[in-house]
Amino acid sequence: MEFNAQQIAAFLGGELYGNSRATVSDVSPIEAAQPHHLSFVTEEKYLSYLGNTKAGVVLITRSLVEGRIAFPEGEGKAGGAFILVDNARGAMGQLLKMIAGAMFPKKQGIEQPSFVSEGVSVPEDAYIGAFAYIGKDVQLGKGVQIYPNVYIGDHVKIGDNTILYAGVKVYDYCQIGADCILHAGIVIGGDGFGFEPDAQGVNQKIAQIGNVIIEDDVEIGANTTVDRAMMGSTVIRKNAKIDNLVQIAHNVEIGESTFCCAQVGIAGSTKIGKHCILAGQVGVAGHIEVADNCVFGAQTGIANSVKNPGHYMGSPAIDAGTWRRAAVRFKQSGQH
């Protein structure tokens, strides 16, 4: 699939400089780009590549270059093209979404062998892949995409245009909203880790009779697990984005538009606020609350409730600036 610079600029509403006829068919980082590549610049450290890049088209965040760099003007000039936009990364995302839609069109129909329980209504524009299992009283929204080897238990609800990639498992009574993406190997609604020793010290299982509720526009990465609640619901609020290999325990609530990066682990009954970022391998203790707009650096250990927005690092978590200064002192003390 090929696009020329003029088409791209028109689609993005950007300012075009240089060769409007430059044609691209692939994407690349600017330092490695060739004439058939589309690239982008969103950070000042990459501006040095603009003078000698071979890229056919480069998207540039306008604020980085205004008043600093003059671009060639005029139609049909040889070489590459430069397109100035408000946010080059966001613009690149728009283009990639459009290209992905053409490369990976929605599927439709029911492949065989697969199993759909009697009485379950499958919308005409839905897709159910081979070896998928759809349990009793399941509700499927319009345009859902159920890839091969997916298991959907009884009484599950799935909203419009949600995608479940190969091998996703959704246990009974769970609910998934509209426009969600669940990647391969996810388990939604497995039992929470609930046990209580009896008088003889034998660990007895506590039945987990709740469910998982995933609201609209949530994306969850491969091999992540979200446990069902002991009672009530484990909840992932709308627009939350969860990476691969994340563990979310029973009765946890993840706030709206919060990010959980790879290998985050959240213990039971903890509530994470809105617009938070939990970087890789952050560990969160159970039965605590985290305020909105908190950012936790990689491998942070959150042992207690966090009441104020801010940046935190370390274990136990403290203000990121304090942690960095302490780390410098620790390093210095080790040199003596």
GIKA-V562660 format. One record per backbone hydrogen bond with DSSP energy under -0.5 kcal/mol. NH is the residue of the N-H (numbers start at 0). CO is the residue of the C=O. E is the energy in kcal/mol with one decimal. If there is no record, write none. Layout:
# GIKA-V562660
<<NH/CO/E> <NH/CO/E>>
This chain:
# GIKA-V562660
<<2/23/-2.2> <4/21/-2.0> <5/19/-1.7> <7/3/-2.1> <8/4/-2.7> <9/5/-2.1> <10/6/-2.3> <11/7/-2.2> <12/8/-1.5> <13/8/-1.8> <14/83/-2.1> <15/13/-0.6> <16/81/-2.6> <17/71/-1.5> <18/79/-1.9> <19/17/-1.0> <21/18/-1.5> <23/2/-2.9> <24/35/-2.7> <25/35/-1.5> <27/37/-2.0> <31/28/-1.6> <32/28/-0.6> <32/29/-0.7> <36/33/-2.6> <37/25/-2.4> <38/56/-2.5> <40/58/-2.7> <45/42/-1.7> <46/43/-1.7> <48/45/-1.5> <49/46/-1.7> <51/48/-0.8> <52/48/-1.0> <53/32/-0.6> <55/33/-1.0> <55/36/-1.3> <56/36/-1.6> <57/80/-2.1> <58/38/-2.7> <59/82/-2.6> <60/40/-2.0> <61/84/-3.3> <63/60/-1.8> <64/60/-0.5> <64/61/-1.4> <65/61/-1.8> <67/64/-2.6> <68/64/-2.1> <76/73/-0.6> <80/55/-2.5> <81/16/-2.7> <82/57/-2.8> <83/14/-2.4> <84/59/-2.4> <90/86/-2.6> <91/87/-2.6> <92/88/-2.1> <93/89/-1.9> <94/90/-2.1> <95/91/-2.8> <96/92/-2.2> <97/93/-1.9> <98/94/-2.6> <99/95/-3.0> <100/96/-1.9> <101/97/-1.2> <102/98/-2.6> <103/99/-3.1> <108/125/-2.8> <110/108/-0.6> <110/127/-3.0> <114/131/-2.7> <116/133/-2.0> <119/116/-1.9> <121/119/-0.6> <122/120/-0.6> <125/122/-1.8> <126/143/-2.3> <127/108/-2.5> <128/145/-3.5> <130/112/-4.9> <131/128/-1.5> <132/149/-2.7> <133/114/-2.4> <134/132/-0.5> <134/151/-2.5> <137/134/-0.9> <138/155/-2.6> <139/120/-0.6> <139/137/-0.5> <140/157/-1.6> <143/140/-1.3> <144/161/-2.5> <145/126/-3.2> <145/143/-0.5> <146/144/-0.7> <146/163/-2.8> <148/129/-1.4> <149/146/-1.1> <150/167/-2.5> <151/132/-2.4> <152/150/-0.5> <152/169/-3.2> <154/135/-3.3> <155/152/-0.9> <156/173/-1.8> <157/138/-2.8> <158/175/-1.9> <158/176/-0.8> <160/141/-3.2> <161/158/-1.2> <162/179/-2.7> <163/144/-3.2> <164/162/-0.6> <164/181/-2.9> <166/147/-1.3> <167/164/-1.6> <168/185/-2.6> <169/150/-2.7> <170/168/-0.5> <170/187/-2.9> <172/153/-2.5> <173/170/-1.3> <174/211/-2.8> <175/156/-3.1> <176/213/-2.0> <178/159/-2.8> <179/176/-0.5> <180/217/-2.2> <181/162/-2.7> <182/180/-0.5> <182/219/-2.3> <184/165/-1.0> <185/182/-1.4> <186/223/-2.0> <187/168/-3.2> <188/186/-0.6> <188/225/-3.3> <189/225/-0.6> <193/191/-1.9> <194/192/-0.5> <195/203/-2.5> <197/201/-2.2> <200/197/-2.2> <203/195/-2.1> <203/201/-0.5> <205/193/-2.4> <206/204/-0.6> <208/206/-0.8> <208/229/-2.2> <209/228/-2.3> <210/231/-1.8> <212/233/-3.1> <213/174/-2.9> <213/211/-0.5> <214/212/-0.6> <214/235/-2.9> <216/177/-2.7> <217/214/-0.5> <218/239/-1.6> <219/180/-2.6> <220/241/-2.0> <220/242/-0.5> <222/183/-1.6> <223/220/-1.2> <224/245/-2.5> <225/186/-2.5> <226/247/-2.9> <227/189/-3.0> <228/210/-1.2> <233/210/-2.3> <234/251/-2.3> <235/212/-2.6> <236/234/-0.6> <236/253/-2.8> <238/215/-2.0> <239/236/-1.5> <240/257/-2.5> <241/218/-3.0> <242/259/-3.1> <244/221/-2.0> <245/242/-0.5> <246/263/-2.4> <247/224/-2.5> <247/245/-0.5> <248/246/-0.5> <248/265/-2.1> <251/248/-1.4> <252/269/-2.2> <253/234/-2.6> <254/271/-0.9> <254/272/-0.7> <256/237/-1.8> <257/254/-1.4> <258/275/-2.9> <259/240/-2.2> <260/277/-3.1> <262/243/-1.3> <263/260/-1.4> <264/281/-2.3> <265/246/-2.6> <266/264/-0.5> <266/283/-2.4> <268/249/-2.2> <269/266/-0.9> <270/287/-2.3> <271/252/-3.3> <271/269/-0.5> <272/289/-0.9> <274/255/-2.6> <275/272/-0.6> <276/293/-2.4> <277/258/-2.3> <278/276/-0.6> <278/295/-2.3> <280/261/-2.1> <281/278/-1.5> <282/299/-2.5> <283/264/-2.6> <284/301/-2.9> <286/267/-2.1> <289/270/-2.7> <290/305/-2.2> <292/273/-2.9> <294/309/-2.7> <295/276/-2.7> <296/311/-2.6> <298/279/-2.2> <299/296/-1.7> <300/313/-2.0> <301/282/-3.2> <301/299/-0.6> <302/300/-0.9> <305/288/-2.3> <306/304/-0.6> <309/292/-1.0> <311/294/-3.0> <312/317/-2.5> <315/300/-0.6> <316/300/-2.0> <317/312/-2.6> <319/310/-2.7> <322/318/-2.5> <323/319/-2.3> <324/320/-2.1> <325/321/-2.3> <326/322/-2.4> <327/323/-2.0> <328/324/-2.0> <329/325/-2.6> <330/326/-2.3> <331/327/-2.5> <332/328/-2.6> <333/329/-1.4> <334/331/-1.2> <335/332/-0.9>>
